[in-house]
Amino acid sequence: MLRGRIHFARENSSLAVKWFMRAAERDPLCSDAWDMLCDEKLISPAQAKQLLAHMRPCTSPLLEYFHRSFAGQCAIAPLPDNNHTPISSPSLPPFTNGNGNGNGNGNGNAASTPLSALMDPLTMAEKFLLRNQYQRALELLEKYLTVDPHHPRAILLHLCALYSSANAPALFLAAHQLVTARPDWASSYVAIGLYYLLLRKAEIARRYFHKASRMQASLALAWIGFGHAFVAEDDTDQAMVAYRTASRRALGCADPLLYLGMEYARTHNLSLAKQFLGQARQLESRDPVILNELGIVAYHLGQWSDARQLMMEGLQVAAEDAWEDVSETLHANLGHVYRKMGSFEKALEHYKKAHAGRSMSHAVYVAIGFTHHLMGNLAGAVESYHMALSLKADDAFATEMLDKAMEEEFGLG
């Protein structure tokens, strides 16, 4: 453990992982090793599962209990149903600190406890947050913070949930309370950076993310926020440096690799975009956002069949795992793919599904109008272009195509 902590402090994450994993193998009850591996995102859930599989067989109820609880802590367990309340569960005291102490009574039988009930509540909240279920994540985190208001990981997740839900007043209050109570914490300045980033004041946000990263170089969230601030200022090179640093700090986290891939795709470096998105997929195989981005890269490469397969897989995962606000994007992109393939009816079908989820989206109206235009349905095209321009009057493409459609339909021009 000590060697691992030394390497982690020296920002050598790969060697830190080696020694933390060796500590976990030598002592399966070493909660400190698992906390570092899982909470600091040094290994992925798949790697944690492999590590558990190579440990010696469980020979006692206590060892079985720890193995199953660590599986939940590392997000190997599935999410519970909507009625599950992890903090008040009588079956398991969820771990709230590095010593493995919980806030429950711990009278449950480990062998008979469902694996979903053993998932760490913070991991559960992180899953909800990842799937855009912000309200559920906030409810769980606020309940958790009433039990342990100074838990570092819970605080960071709470800040991310407030930022993702665009709750600027609550984020301002949380940042103010943090910087007043703990000015020595890097998380306090991450909170301020997120607040200014939400207000689209990227330059100010960048200063606070930089300060947080200087105070705690291992804090991946500070580097990700740093990268987002650079992206908001259209500084691609600096954003990529920040995302690369975050990926080195959190070897088991797919987010920095995803952002790197998205940024390379935005700058039309499709080969590198595909490479980083593929690495992100290796860490998170069931992430429809990653699948959608891979599909977009395939689309730009002219690989229509691959793009369709990736996006259809993303739709299936989003439906099975209850992702919110993802299916609409996938349907819209699938519409583009089918339009390129010449399947105009299927394209319109997916555009309409995207339109049902994104009420009054001008981009979807433009896509529907363009598809009707290609089909020769000029009346439908004119109507859709008008609807798009009623929502965004300065859309140059819609304006140009409307003029062409009216010229073809009515002989104007």
C-alpha positions as CSV (number, residue, x, y, z in Angstrom):
1,M,0.0,0.0,0.0
2,L,2.8,2.4,0.9
3,R,4.6,1.9,-2.3
4,G,1.3,2.5,-4.2
5,R,0.6,5.7,-2.3
6,I,4.2,7.0,-3.0
7,H,3.8,6.3,-6.7
8,F,0.4,7.9,-6.7
9,A,1.7,11.0,-5.0
10,R,4.5,11.1,-7.6
11,E,1.8,11.0,-10.3
12,N,2.9,7.6,-11.6
13,S,-0.5,6.1,-11.9
14,S,0.5,2.9,-13.7
15,L,3.0,1.9,-11.0
16,A,0.5,2.9,-8.3
17,V,-2.1,0.6,-9.8
18,K,0.5,-2.3,-9.8
19,W,1.1,-2.0,-6.1
20,F,-2.5,-1.3,-5.1
21,M,-3.5,-4.4,-7.0
22,R,-0.8,-6.4,-5.3
23,A,-2.0,-5.2,-2.0
24,A,-5.5,-6.2,-2.8
25,E,-4.3,-9.7,-3.9
26,R,-2.3,-10.2,-0.8
27,D,-5.0,-9.0,1.5
28,P,-8.6,-9.2,0.1
29,L,-9.9,-7.3,3.1
30,C,-7.6,-4.3,2.4
31,S,-10.3,-1.6,1.8
32,D,-7.7,1.1,1.4
33,A,-6.4,-0.5,-1.8
34,W,-9.9,-0.9,-3.2
35,D,-10.7,2.7,-2.3
36,M,-7.7,3.9,-4.2
37,L,-8.3,1.7,-7.2
38,C,-12.0,2.3,-7.6
39,D,-12.6,5.8,-6.1
40,E,-9.7,7.3,-7.9
41,K,-10.7,5.6,-11.2
42,L,-7.3,3.9,-11.5
43,I,-9.0,0.7,-12.9
44,S,-12.1,0.1,-14.9
45,P,-15.0,-2.1,-13.8
46,A,-13.8,-4.8,-16.1
47,Q,-10.3,-4.7,-14.6
48,A,-11.8,-4.8,-11.1
49,K,-13.9,-7.8,-12.1
50,Q,-10.8,-9.6,-13.4
51,L,-8.9,-8.8,-10.2
52,L,-11.7,-10.3,-8.1
53,A,-11.8,-13.4,-10.3
54,H,-8.0,-14.0,-9.7
55,M,-8.3,-13.7,-5.9
56,R,-8.4,-16.8,-3.8
57,P,-11.8,-18.3,-3.3
58,C,-14.0,-17.0,-0.5
59,T,-13.7,-19.3,2.5
60,S,-15.7,-17.3,5.0
61,P,-18.9,-15.2,5.0
62,L,-16.8,-12.1,5.9
63,L,-14.6,-12.6,2.8
64,E,-17.6,-13.2,0.6
65,Y,-19.2,-10.1,2.0
66,F,-16.1,-8.0,1.2
67,H,-15.8,-9.4,-2.3
68,R,-19.4,-8.7,-3.1
69,S,-19.3,-5.2,-1.6
70,F,-16.1,-4.3,-3.4
71,A,-17.8,-5.5,-6.6
72,G,-20.6,-3.0,-6.0
73,Q,-18.1,-0.3,-5.1
74,C,-16.4,-0.8,-8.4
75,A,-19.7,-0.6,-10.4
76,I,-19.6,-4.3,-11.4
77,A,-23.1,-4.7,-10.0
78,P,-26.1,-3.5,-12.0
79,L,-28.2,-0.6,-11.0
80,P,-31.1,-1.4,-8.7
81,D,-34.7,-0.7,-9.5
82,N,-36.4,2.7,-9.0
83,N,-37.6,1.7,-5.5
84,H,-34.2,0.8,-4.1
85,T,-32.9,3.1,-1.3
86,P,-29.2,2.2,-0.7
87,I,-28.5,4.4,2.3
88,S,-31.4,3.1,4.4
89,S,-31.0,-0.5,3.3
90,P,-30.8,-2.7,6.4
91,S,-28.8,-5.4,4.5
92,L,-25.6,-3.5,4.2
93,P,-23.8,-0.5,5.7
94,P,-22.4,1.3,2.6
95,F,-18.7,2.2,2.9
96,T,-18.3,5.9,3.5
97,N,-14.6,6.2,4.2
98,G,-11.3,4.6,3.6
99,N,-11.6,2.5,6.8
100,G,-14.6,0.7,5.5
101,N,-16.9,2.1,8.2
102,G,-20.5,2.5,7.2
103,N,-23.7,4.1,8.5
104,G,-25.9,1.0,8.6
105,N,-26.3,-1.8,11.1
106,G,-24.6,-4.4,9.0
107,N,-26.8,-7.3,10.2
108,G,-27.5,-8.7,6.7
109,N,-26.3,-12.0,5.4
110,A,-23.7,-11.3,2.7
111,A,-24.3,-14.5,0.8
112,S,-28.1,-13.8,0.5
113,T,-27.8,-10.0,-0.2
114,P,-28.5,-9.1,-3.9
115,L,-25.4,-7.7,-5.7
116,S,-27.3,-4.6,-6.6
117,A,-28.0,-3.9,-2.9
118,L,-24.2,-4.0,-2.3
119,M,-23.4,-1.3,-4.8
120,D,-21.7,1.6,-3.1
121,P,-24.3,4.5,-3.0
122,L,-21.8,6.9,-4.5
123,T,-21.1,4.6,-7.4
124,M,-24.9,4.3,-7.8
125,A,-25.2,8.1,-7.9
126,E,-22.3,8.3,-10.4
127,K,-24.2,5.8,-12.6
128,F,-27.3,7.9,-12.4
129,L,-25.3,11.0,-13.3
130,L,-23.6,9.3,-16.2
131,R,-27.0,8.3,-17.6
132,N,-28.3,11.9,-17.3
133,Q,-30.7,11.0,-14.5
134,Y,-29.7,14.1,-12.6
135,Q,-32.6,14.3,-10.2
136,R,-32.1,10.8,-9.0
137,A,-28.4,11.4,-8.6
138,L,-29.1,14.6,-6.6
139,E,-31.6,13.0,-4.3
140,L,-29.1,10.2,-3.5
141,L,-26.2,12.5,-3.0
142,E,-28.1,15.0,-0.8
143,K,-29.2,12.1,1.3
144,Y,-25.6,10.8,1.5
145,L,-24.2,14.2,2.4
146,T,-26.6,14.5,5.3
147,V,-24.8,11.4,6.7
148,D,-21.2,12.4,5.8
149,P,-21.2,16.1,4.6
150,H,-17.4,16.2,4.2
151,H,-16.9,13.1,2.0
152,P,-14.6,14.2,-0.8
153,R,-16.0,11.9,-3.5
154,A,-19.6,12.7,-2.6
155,I,-18.9,16.4,-2.8
156,L,-17.4,16.1,-6.3
157,L,-20.3,14.1,-7.5
158,H,-22.7,16.6,-6.0
159,L,-21.0,19.4,-7.8
160,C,-21.1,17.5,-11.1
161,A,-24.8,16.8,-10.7
162,L,-25.5,20.5,-10.0
163,Y,-23.5,21.5,-13.0
164,S,-25.1,18.9,-15.3
165,S,-28.6,20.0,-14.2
166,A,-27.7,23.6,-14.8
167,N,-28.6,24.6,-11.3
168,A,-26.5,27.8,-11.0
169,P,-28.0,29.1,-7.7
170,A,-27.4,25.7,-5.9
171,L,-23.9,25.4,-7.4
172,F,-23.1,29.0,-6.3
173,L,-24.2,28.1,-2.7
174,A,-22.2,24.9,-2.7
175,A,-19.1,26.6,-4.0
176,H,-19.4,29.4,-1.4
177,Q,-19.9,27.0,1.5
178,L,-17.0,24.8,0.3
179,V,-14.5,27.7,-0.1
180,T,-15.5,29.1,3.2
181,A,-15.2,25.9,5.1
182,R,-12.3,24.3,3.3
183,P,-10.1,26.8,1.4
184,D,-7.3,24.2,1.5
185,W,-9.3,21.7,-0.7
186,A,-8.9,21.6,-4.4
187,S,-12.6,20.6,-4.7
188,S,-13.6,24.1,-3.4
189,Y,-12.0,25.7,-6.4
190,V,-13.3,23.1,-8.8
191,A,-16.8,24.2,-7.5
192,I,-16.1,27.8,-8.4
193,G,-14.7,26.8,-11.8
194,L,-17.8,24.8,-12.6
195,Y,-20.0,27.7,-11.6
196,Y,-18.3,30.1,-13.9
197,L,-18.2,27.5,-16.7
198,L,-22.0,27.2,-16.3
199,L,-22.3,30.9,-16.7
200,R,-20.1,30.7,-19.8
201,K,-17.3,32.7,-18.3
202,A,-14.6,30.4,-19.5
203,E,-11.6,32.6,-18.8
204,I,-12.5,32.9,-15.1
205,A,-13.4,29.3,-14.8
206,R,-10.0,28.3,-16.3
207,R,-8.2,30.2,-13.5
208,Y,-10.0,28.3,-10.8
209,F,-9.5,24.9,-12.5
210,H,-5.8,25.7,-12.9
211,K,-5.6,26.6,-9.2
212,A,-7.3,23.3,-8.3
213,S,-5.0,21.3,-10.5
214,R,-2.0,23.0,-8.9
215,M,-3.3,22.2,-5.4
216,Q,-4.1,18.5,-6.2
217,A,-2.5,17.3,-9.5
218,S,-4.2,13.9,-9.1
219,L,-7.7,15.3,-9.3
220,A,-8.9,14.3,-12.7
221,L,-12.1,16.4,-12.5
222,A,-10.0,19.6,-12.3
223,W,-8.1,18.7,-15.5
224,I,-11.4,17.8,-17.3
225,G,-12.9,21.1,-16.2
226,F,-9.7,22.8,-17.4
227,G,-10.1,21.1,-20.8
228,H,-13.8,22.2,-21.0
229,A,-12.8,25.8,-20.3
230,F,-10.3,25.7,-23.1
231,V,-12.8,24.1,-25.5
232,A,-15.2,27.0,-24.7
233,E,-12.5,29.4,-25.8
234,D,-11.8,27.3,-28.9
235,D,-8.3,26.5,-27.7
236,T,-8.0,23.0,-29.0
237,D,-4.3,22.3,-28.3
238,Q,-4.5,23.3,-24.6
239,A,-7.8,21.4,-24.2
240,M,-6.2,18.2,-25.4
241,V,-3.2,18.7,-23.1
242,A,-5.7,18.9,-20.2
243,Y,-7.7,15.9,-21.3
244,R,-4.5,13.8,-21.8
245,T,-3.4,14.7,-18.3
246,A,-6.8,13.7,-16.9
247,S,-6.5,10.3,-18.7
248,R,-3.1,9.7,-17.1
249,R,-4.5,10.5,-13.7
250,A,-7.6,8.3,-14.0
251,L,-6.5,5.3,-16.0
252,G,-9.8,3.5,-15.5
253,C,-12.0,6.5,-16.5
254,A,-13.4,6.6,-20.0
255,D,-14.4,10.3,-19.9
256,P,-11.1,11.9,-20.8
257,L,-10.6,9.6,-23.7
258,L,-14.1,10.3,-24.9
259,Y,-13.4,14.1,-24.8
260,L,-10.2,13.6,-26.6
261,G,-11.9,11.6,-29.3
262,M,-14.7,14.3,-29.6
263,E,-12.2,17.1,-29.9
264,Y,-10.2,15.2,-32.6
265,A,-13.4,14.6,-34.4
266,R,-14.3,18.3,-34.2
267,T,-11.0,19.2,-35.7
268,H,-11.4,16.5,-38.5
269,N,-8.6,14.3,-37.3
270,L,-10.7,11.2,-37.7
271,S,-8.0,8.5,-37.4
272,L,-7.0,9.8,-33.9
273,A,-10.6,10.4,-33.0
274,K,-11.4,6.7,-33.8
275,Q,-8.4,5.6,-31.8
276,F,-9.2,7.4,-28.6
277,L,-12.9,6.6,-28.8
278,G,-12.0,3.0,-29.3
279,Q,-9.9,3.1,-26.1
280,A,-12.9,4.7,-24.3
281,R,-15.1,1.9,-25.5
282,Q,-12.7,-0.7,-24.1
283,L,-13.2,0.9,-20.7
284,E,-17.0,1.5,-21.0
285,S,-18.4,-0.9,-23.5
286,R,-22.0,0.0,-22.7
287,D,-22.0,3.7,-23.1
288,P,-24.3,5.0,-25.9
289,V,-22.5,8.3,-26.0
290,I,-19.2,6.6,-26.9
291,L,-21.1,4.4,-29.5
292,N,-22.7,7.5,-30.9
293,E,-19.4,9.3,-31.3
294,L,-17.8,6.3,-32.9
295,G,-20.8,6.2,-35.3
296,I,-20.3,9.9,-36.1
297,V,-16.6,9.2,-37.0
298,A,-17.7,6.3,-39.2
299,Y,-20.2,8.6,-40.8
300,H,-17.6,11.1,-41.7
301,L,-15.3,8.4,-43.0
302,G,-18.2,7.3,-45.4
303,Q,-18.6,4.0,-43.6
304,W,-22.4,4.0,-43.5
305,S,-23.0,0.4,-42.5
306,D,-20.5,0.7,-39.6
307,A,-22.1,4.0,-38.5
308,R,-25.6,2.4,-38.6
309,Q,-24.5,-0.6,-36.6
310,L,-22.8,1.5,-33.9
311,M,-25.8,3.8,-33.5
312,M,-28.3,1.0,-33.4
313,E,-26.2,-0.6,-30.7
314,G,-26.2,2.7,-28.9
315,L,-30.0,2.9,-29.1
316,Q,-30.3,-0.7,-27.7
317,V,-28.0,0.1,-24.8
318,A,-29.8,3.4,-24.0
319,A,-33.1,1.6,-23.9
320,E,-31.9,-1.3,-21.8
321,D,-29.9,0.8,-19.3
322,A,-32.5,3.7,-19.1
323,W,-30.3,6.5,-20.4
324,E,-32.1,9.8,-20.7
325,D,-31.7,12.4,-23.5
326,V,-29.5,10.1,-25.6
327,S,-32.0,8.3,-27.8
328,E,-33.1,11.5,-29.5
329,T,-29.5,12.3,-30.6
330,L,-29.0,8.7,-31.8
331,H,-32.3,8.8,-33.8
332,A,-31.3,12.1,-35.5
333,N,-27.9,10.8,-36.4
334,L,-29.4,7.5,-37.7
335,G,-31.6,9.6,-39.9
336,H,-28.5,11.2,-41.4
337,V,-27.0,7.8,-42.0
338,Y,-30.1,6.4,-43.7
339,R,-30.4,9.6,-45.8
340,K,-26.8,9.1,-47.0
341,M,-27.6,5.4,-47.8
342,G,-30.6,6.5,-49.8
343,S,-33.2,5.0,-47.4
344,F,-35.3,8.2,-47.2
345,E,-38.3,6.6,-45.6
346,K,-36.3,5.2,-42.8
347,A,-34.5,8.5,-42.4
348,L,-37.8,10.3,-42.0
349,E,-38.9,7.7,-39.4
350,H,-35.8,8.3,-37.3
351,Y,-36.1,12.1,-37.7
352,K,-39.6,12.0,-36.4
353,K,-38.6,9.9,-33.4
354,A,-35.9,12.4,-32.7
355,H,-38.4,15.2,-33.1
356,A,-40.7,13.6,-30.6
357,G,-38.0,13.7,-28.0
358,R,-36.6,17.1,-28.9
359,S,-39.7,19.3,-29.1
360,M,-39.3,22.1,-31.7
361,S,-35.7,21.4,-32.7
362,H,-34.8,23.5,-35.7
363,A,-32.0,21.1,-36.8
364,V,-34.5,18.2,-37.0
365,Y,-36.8,20.4,-39.1
366,V,-34.0,21.2,-41.5
367,A,-33.1,17.5,-41.8
368,I,-36.7,16.5,-42.5
369,G,-37.0,19.3,-45.0
370,F,-33.8,18.3,-46.8
371,T,-34.9,14.6,-46.9
372,H,-38.3,15.6,-48.4
373,H,-36.3,17.8,-50.9
374,L,-34.2,14.8,-52.0
375,M,-37.4,12.7,-52.3
376,G,-38.9,15.3,-54.6
377,N,-41.6,16.3,-52.1
378,L,-41.1,20.0,-52.5
379,A,-44.3,21.1,-50.6
380,G,-43.1,19.1,-47.5
381,A,-39.6,20.5,-47.9
382,V,-40.9,24.1,-48.0
383,E,-43.0,23.5,-44.9
384,S,-40.2,22.0,-42.9
385,Y,-37.7,24.7,-43.9
386,H,-40.2,27.4,-42.9
387,M,-40.6,25.7,-39.5
388,A,-36.9,25.6,-39.1
389,L,-36.5,29.3,-39.9
390,S,-39.3,30.2,-37.5
391,L,-37.1,28.7,-34.7
392,K,-33.8,30.0,-36.0
393,A,-34.1,32.8,-38.6
394,D,-30.4,33.0,-39.3
395,D,-29.9,29.4,-40.4
396,A,-28.0,29.9,-43.7
397,F,-28.5,26.4,-45.0
398,A,-32.3,26.4,-44.4
399,T,-32.6,29.8,-46.1
400,E,-30.6,28.6,-49.1
401,M,-32.5,25.4,-49.4
402,L,-35.9,27.1,-49.0
403,D,-35.0,29.4,-51.9
404,K,-34.1,26.5,-54.1
405,A,-37.2,24.5,-53.1
406,M,-39.5,27.5,-53.8
407,E,-37.8,28.1,-57.1
408,E,-38.3,24.5,-58.1
409,E,-41.8,24.3,-56.8
410,F,-43.2,27.7,-58.0
411,G,-40.7,28.7,-60.7
412,L,-39.4,31.6,-58.7
413,G,-36.0,33.1,-59.0
